[in-house]
Amino acid sequence: MEVHVVVAYLFGILLLYLIARVLLLPVRVLLRLVYNALLGVALLAFVNFLGRFVLGIYLPINPVTALVAGFLGIPGVVLLIALQHLIL
């Protein structure tokens, strides 16, 4: 096999690797966003279940509140409760 053929194969493999890496990066970010949103929904459901009977607190579960709770965790849920009480 000639040298330029080997170099072309190596360049093609490197190019394929770089393209796959660039295409998989947004998928990872999207999967992390979905994972955080699901955690946020679970946290909001827990707060709604416990808060409705004990404290009289209810937070609607929608994409915005789920993402806020997913990204910020417990401080995000506290923020949503504070915003709800300030607005209402």
C-alpha positions as CSV (number, residue, x, y, z in Angstrom):
1,M,0.0,0.0,0.0
2,E,1.3,3.4,-0.8
3,V,1.8,6.1,1.8
4,H,-0.7,8.6,0.4
5,V,-3.5,6.0,0.6
6,V,-2.7,5.3,4.2
7,V,-2.6,9.0,5.0
8,A,-6.0,9.4,3.2
9,Y,-7.5,6.6,5.3
10,L,-6.2,8.1,8.5
11,F,-7.5,11.5,7.5
12,G,-10.9,10.1,6.7
13,I,-11.1,8.3,10.0
14,L,-10.1,11.5,11.9
15,L,-12.7,13.5,9.9
16,L,-15.4,10.9,10.7
17,Y,-14.5,11.0,14.4
18,L,-14.6,14.8,14.5
19,I,-18.0,14.9,12.7
20,A,-19.4,12.3,15.1
21,R,-18.1,14.2,18.1
22,V,-19.7,17.5,16.9
23,L,-23.0,15.8,16.2
24,L,-23.1,14.0,19.6
25,L,-22.4,17.1,21.7
26,P,-25.9,18.6,21.2
27,V,-27.5,15.2,21.9
28,R,-25.7,15.1,25.3
29,V,-26.8,18.6,26.2
30,L,-30.4,17.7,25.2
31,L,-30.3,14.5,27.2
32,R,-29.0,16.3,30.3
33,L,-31.7,18.9,29.9
34,V,-34.4,16.2,29.7
35,Y,-32.9,14.5,32.7
36,N,-32.9,17.7,34.8
37,A,-36.4,18.4,33.7
38,L,-37.6,15.0,34.9
39,L,-35.9,15.5,38.2
40,G,-37.6,18.9,38.4
41,V,-41.0,17.3,37.8
42,A,-40.3,14.7,40.5
43,L,-39.3,17.4,42.9
44,L,-42.4,19.5,42.1
45,A,-44.7,16.5,42.4
46,F,-43.2,15.8,45.8
47,V,-43.6,19.4,46.9
48,N,-47.2,19.4,45.5
49,F,-48.1,16.2,47.3
50,L,-46.6,17.2,50.7
51,G,-47.3,21.0,50.4
52,R,-50.9,20.7,49.5
53,F,-51.9,18.9,52.6
54,V,-49.4,20.4,55.1
55,L,-48.7,23.9,54.0
56,G,-51.4,24.7,51.3
57,I,-48.8,25.2,48.6
58,Y,-49.4,24.1,45.0
59,L,-47.0,24.7,42.1
60,P,-48.2,23.9,38.6
61,I,-46.1,21.4,36.7
62,N,-45.3,22.8,33.3
63,P,-42.1,22.9,31.2
64,V,-40.9,26.2,32.7
65,T,-41.3,25.2,36.4
66,A,-39.9,21.7,35.7
67,L,-36.7,23.2,34.1
68,V,-36.3,25.8,36.9
69,A,-36.6,23.1,39.5
70,G,-34.4,20.8,37.5
71,F,-31.6,23.3,37.0
72,L,-31.7,24.9,40.4
73,G,-32.9,22.0,42.5
74,I,-34.3,22.8,45.9
75,P,-33.4,26.5,45.7
76,G,-35.3,26.6,42.4
77,V,-38.4,25.2,44.1
78,V,-38.1,27.7,46.9
79,L,-37.8,30.4,44.3
80,L,-40.9,29.2,42.5
81,I,-42.8,29.2,45.8
82,A,-41.6,32.7,46.6
83,L,-42.6,34.0,43.1
84,Q,-46.0,32.4,43.4
85,H,-46.6,34.1,46.8
86,L,-45.3,37.4,45.5
87,I,-47.5,37.3,42.4
88,L,-50.6,36.0,44.0
